[in-house]
């Protein structure tokens, strides 16, 4: 065989082998995606058990377990205003086996609040779906409110101005919507409360109920039980409209007078995966979450806690995250809040 023919034959053989290798690799990747989930899936909650992020995750996880036939396990990784848990997911393999229950803090506030983040909330994540939105609630220890003669937001503003720096404000951590809702309130009213960040709502609420803290702008679901028990006094909700779960409680804007016109600081919770997670897996999770949120049992369970179920598309959730970045960057700048 002439050398030129031999060379051409050899090149064709090599190209064929390379093509076969690429095809087999693609087929293996497709097969892995098609067989997902073949093992348990972890949902990282970047706050302590008992808070609203945890409540929302534990409402959804059993439904996903039933839908996919594999356990969806809630893994609480609290710290740094949600950044610790978010970083774990950002660095996890993009294979669909690690998800984040992200919040307005991890994906709307922290980029502006923290001088440096160990992850990029936009580039390092694939939005899956918004699970639920909730108002925050401005609340006090009931006994302290009675002792101080506080029955309304206007009363609170008056007392806070009479006692600058003598009232303590609890939050679930630096950079959370609970923290920023309070900072926005302080900025708009010219009041000052000393901020005490906790590693989640649950430990903060323990000190609120115990009388060690004076005020908190907590997510409504995690405080609902204590409000109904009379241990916490709800002064106002932070949403633009009243909550159906607490219809007699006014909004901060309603109750606060001219100084608080336009005040709004709601929270949201949604599933995200590491960037690069196969779109087919993302779509399957979103569809099952949306399906579960439309069932009367789950819908009623969340609404009873003051949460509004969603289940929107990955594209719609991505748009929400983008708009929340811009909104909260302006709030952080106006409040002067900063965490190094």
N, C-alpha and C positions, 0 to 999 in steps of 0.2 A: 504494500500500500504506500502510495506517495506520502512523503512527510506532511505535505499540506493537508491531505485528506485525513491523515491520522490526527493532526492538530485540531481540525474542525470537529472530528468525531469526539475527541477528548473534551473539547470545550462544551459540546452539546451534552455530554455525559455529566460534566460538572454542573452545568446550569440546571439540568434536570434534577440532579441530586439536591441542589440548593433549593429549587422550587418545591420539591417534595418535603424537604425539611421545614420550610416556611409554612407549607400547607398543613403539615402534621401539627406544628406548633399552634397555628390558628385554630385548628380543630380541637386541640386539647384545651385551649383557653375557652372556646365556645362551649365545650362539654362541661368545663368547670362551672361556667356561668349558668348553664342550663340545669345543673344538678344542685345549685345553691338553694337552700342551705343544707349542707351535709353534716353540720355539727352545730352546737349552740352558738347563738349570736349575743354579743354583749352590748347593752345600752349603758353608756357611761353617763351618770348624772353628776355634774360638777359641783354638787352641794350635798350637805348632810341629809340623812333620812328624815322624813317628816315635813319638809318644806314643800312648796308648791311644785317645784321642778320634779321632785321625787314622787309626789302624788300623781302628777300627769303621766310620768313614765310608767308607774305601776298600774295605772288604769289601762294603758295601751299594751304593755308587754304580754299579758295573758292572751289578749286577742290575737297578737302576732304569733304567739306559740301555737294557738289552735289553728290558725290559718296555714302555717308552714310546717307544722309537725316537728319542729325543733324548739328547744327552750330559748326564749329571749330573756336574758338575765340582766337585772338592774345592778349596776356596779357603781356605788357612791364613791367619788373621788373629789372631795372638797378641798378648797384652798385657793387663795389669790383671786377672790371674786369670780370664781368659775374658770380661771385661766389654766389651772393645773389639769383639770379634767379635759378641757378643750385641747390642750397640747397633746395629751395622751392619744386622743382620737386623730388629731392632725398628723401624728407620726406613725399611726397604725397602718398595716398593709391595706391597700385599697381593694379588698376582696369581699366586702359586704358583711364581714363577721364582727366589725366594731362600728357602733353608731354613737352619736352624741345627742343627748337631749339638750340642745342649745337654748339660749335665752336671749332676751333683749340686752342683757349684760354682756354675755360672751360675744355676741354677734351684732350688737348695735351701739354699745356704750364704751366698752373697754379700749377699743382702738384709740379713742380720743382721750380717755382718762389716764391711761398708763403711758409713761414715757417710752417704754419699749415692751413689745409683746414677743413671746417665743414662737408665735405662729401668726399667719396672716388669715384673718377671719373670712376673707373673700377667696383668696387663691388656694388655700389649703383644705377647702371643704366643698363637698357637693351637696347643695340643699336637697332634701327629700320632700318634706312637707311641713307646713305649719300645723301643729296639733291643736293648740288652743290659745286664746287670748284672754287675759283677765285684768280687771282693774286692781289697783292697789287700794288699801284702805288706811286712812289716817286714824290711828287708834291710840288710846291711852289705857294705862292700868285704871280700872274702874274706881278703886278706892282713892287713888291719887287724884283723879279728876274731881271726885266729890270733895276731897279735902281742899283742893285749890279753887273750887268753885267754877270748874270748867265744864260747860254743857254744850259748847259749840266751838266752831273754828274761830269765830270772833273772840270768844272768851280766851281761847288758847293764845291767840296773837297778843291780846292785852297782857296776859300773865307772862308770856315769854319776853315781852318788852320791859316789863317790870323787873324781871329776873334774868338779865342777859347772862348766858353761860351757866345758869344754875339748873337748867333742864337738860336731861340726857336723851339722846336720840339713838335708838338701836337700829341696826340694819343686818342683813344677811351677808354682808361683806362689801368691801370697797368695790365700787364700780357696778354694783347691781342696781336694778331699777328701783329697789327699795331705798338704797342710799341716795341715788340721784333725784328721786321724787322728793326726798327731804331737803336736799340741797337747793332744788328749784323753789320749794316753798320758802326756805330761808331767804333766798335772793329776792323773791318777789315781795316778801312781807317786811324785810329789814330786821328779821329776828335772828337770834343765834342760839343754837343748842349744840352741846358737845356730842360729837359723833362717836359711837362705839360700834365698830364692825365685828360681827361674829362670823363663824364658819358655816352659816346657813340660818334659815328662819327658825328652825326648831330650837336651837340653844338660845337664840335671841328671845323667842317667845317665852321660854322658861323664866328668863329674868324679867320680862315684861309682867307676866302673871305673878311672879314673886315680889314685884314692887321695886326691883333694883333699877329698872329703866322707866322713863316717863312716857316717851312717845315713839311710835314706829309707823312707817308707811309700808306695811307688809302686803304681800300678794294676798288677795282675799281668800283663796281656798285654804291656805295653811292657817289662817286666823279664824275661820268661820266657826269652828267648834267652840273656841274660847269666847267669841263674841256672843254666841247663842247661850253659853253657860253664864253670861253676865260678868265674867272675869275681866274682859276687855271692853272698853267703851268705843264704839265706832263713831267718830266725829264726822267723817265724810269719805266718799270714794274719790279716787283721783282721775277717773275716766271722764269723758266729755258728757256722757249720759249716766243717769242713775243705774245701778245694777238691779236686775230682776230678783236677785238673791237677797238683796237688802233694799227693798223699794222705798222704805221710809227714811233712808239715810241719804242726805243731799250730796251733791258733788262738791268738791273743794271750791270750784268757781261759784256755784250757787251760794255756798255758806260763807265765803270769804270776803265778799264785797269787792269794790273796785280794784283793790291791790292784786287780787287773784284772778282777774278777768283773763280768760284764755288759758288758764292752768289746765294741763292734761299730761298724765304720766302713767300710761297703762303698760302692762307687761305681756310678753308672749313667749311661747315655748314650742320648739319644733325640732324634728329629727334632721340630723346632718350626717353625712358619711365622709370619709377621707376623699380628697380630690383624686380623680382617676378611677373611682369605683364604677364598674360597668353600668351604663345607663339602664340596661335591662333589669338589673337588680334594684336600682333606685326606683324605677317605675313600678316594679312588683311590690315593693314596700309601701310606696305612696298609695297604690290602689287598695291594698289591704287595710291601711290605716284609715283611709277615707271611708271604706266600707264599714269598718268597726265603729267609727264615729257617727255614722248615720243610723246605727241601731238604737232603739229606744232606751235600752238599759244603760249603755255607755253615755249617750247624750244626756239622759236625765241625771246620771251620776255626776257628770262634770258640771252641768248647769246648776245642780243643787249646791255645788261648791262655789258658784259664781264665775265659772269658766265658760267661755263660748267656743264650742268645738269648730274646727275648720277642716283640715284634710285637703288643702289646695295642692295644685301641681308644683313640681320642682321649679318651673319657670316663674310662677306667681310668687313662690316663697323667696326666690332669689331677688325679685323686684322689691319685696318687702324689706329684705335685709339691706339692700342698697339705700332705700329711702330712710330707714332707721339710722343708718350710719350718718347720713347728712343731718337729720333732725337732732340726734343726741350730741353730735359734735358741737352744734350751736349751743345746746343746753350746757354742756361741760364748759365751754368757753365763757358763757355768760355767768355761770356760777363760780368760776375760778377753781373748781375742784380739780385736784391732781393727785395721782398716786405714783410714786417712784418705785 
